[in-house]
C-alpha cells in the first residue's frame, strides 16, 4: 500500500500559488492627505455592502488605514457615501 501512494501521478502538475507582495498605495504614490470629498477614490476601500476593507486585504499601512477610515466616516456623515447598500459597485 505504501508503494501505491508513492506512485501517484497527476494529469496536471499541482499548482503553487505565488502571492503578490502587498504594498501601501499611499506611500508608493506619495499621498499625504486622504480627501473625504473624493468618493471614487474612497470606493476602492469599500466592499459591495459599503463596509471598510481591512488592512490585510488592501495592504494599506496602519497610519493611512486610520486616515481612510476617518475619511469614509466623514463622507458617510455628509451623505457623499452611503452607510449600507445592497450592490454598491
ZIVEN-V187595 format. One record per backbone hydrogen bond with DSSP energy under -1.0 kcal/mol. CO is the residue of the C=O (numbers start at 1). NH is the residue of the N-H. E is the energy in kcal/mol with one decimal. If there is no record, write none. Layout:
co=(CO	CO)
nh=(NH	NH)
e=(E	E)
This chain:
co=(1	2	24	25	26	26	37	38	39	41	42	43	45	47	48	49	51	54	54	55	61	62	63	64	65	66	67	68	69	70	71	72	73	74	75	75	76)
nh=(5	6	28	29	30	31	39	42	43	44	45	46	53	50	88	85	47	57	58	59	65	66	67	68	69	70	71	72	73	74	75	76	77	78	80	81	79)
e=(-1.2	-1.2	-2.0	-1.7	-1.1	-2.1	-1.3	-1.7	-1.7	-1.1	-1.5	-1.3	-2.9	-1.2	-1.9	-1.5	-2.1	-1.0	-1.8	-3.0	-2.2	-1.8	-1.2	-2.6	-2.5	-2.2	-2.4	-2.7	-2.2	-2.2	-2.3	-2.3	-2.0	-1.8	-2.9	-1.3	-1.3)
